[in-house]
């Protein structure tokens, strides 16, 4: 849900705070890792790898 879609001003403020905190956490993680985190579909694949090393797409085949 986009920030503008929140029904109340309090909801919009909460969404902005969450977005800002997530952005700061991502920057912190990227600095610690030494490289950018994957974005979009690449990020989905990176996160979907389980302990057996197979991605969600490989398991569905």
N, C-alpha and C positions, 0 to 999 in steps of 0.2 A: 504494500500500500504506500502510495506517495504521501509526503508530508501534507500536501494541499488537500488530500482526500479525507483527512481526519475530521470528524464531525464537530469537534469543539476546539476552542482556543487552547485549552489545557492539553488536549490530545495532540495538537500541532506542536506545542512546546515540548511535550514528551517525545514525539517522533524526532524533532530536531536534536534533542539531547542524545537520543539513542544513536542517531546517524553520526553525530559528532564524536561520540565515544567509540563507535565502531571504526571510524576513520582513523582516530588516534591509535587505537589498538593495532590496526593493520599496519600503520607506519612503524610502530614500535616493533612488531614482529618482523617486518621487512628489514629494518635496521639490524636486528639481532641475527637474522638469517643471512644477511649480506646480499640479498637479491630480492626482486619484486615477487610477490605472490602471483600465482596464475589467476587470470581473470576469465569470466564467462564459462564457456564449455570446457576449456582446459582445467579450470578450477574444479568443475564438477567431476571430471575424470580423476583428478588428483585426490579429491576427497572420497571418491567412491571406491578406491582401492582398499581392499580389506587385508587382513593378516595373511591370507593365502596369496596375495599379490595379484589377484584377478580383479578387473574392473567390473562394474555393473554390466557394461556392454558385452564383455566376454562371457559372463555367466549366463546371459540370456540366449546365447547362440546355441 
